[in-house]
């Protein structure tokens, strides 16, 4: 009987410890940054920086899942401040919003297990909170290249010069 009580207390302590490290009632404020000029770049960087406050004052290690299914660790940059970043090709980039699902360590292990078992189940794993990161499209250069404008300008000046010369000679 004594062994059962010891096992019960150990199990109770482990469950209490796990519950104590979960973030309750998370509150998030987010700021986003994107590469603004992509005239000579092949990839754009997007950064979501956010503050996360839990009602039980827990500071969890976080993992982020992007809509493509990729999961990355979230960087802690200061007290209650986190940062997640990713890159994408300039040709595939667009402005809009990206929903990033945030997980603590327990949620991350459940997510990885669901991904190994089958991708459809991964969407059923509960995240701590989902944040929306606003992305901006970058400037990709002028619609018309300067060389093309210069070529048309030279052609126009040459046409004007030749027609004026022919009028003078006639």
PyMOL commands that set and color helices and strands:
alter all, ss='L'
color gray80, all
select helices_A, chain A and resi 2-20+105-117+119-122+146-169
alter helices_A, ss='H'
color red, helices_A
select strands_A, chain A and resi 27-34+43-53+63-65+71-73+75-78+81-89+96-103+129-135
alter strands_A, ss='S'
color yellow, strands_A
deselect
rebuild
show_as cartoon
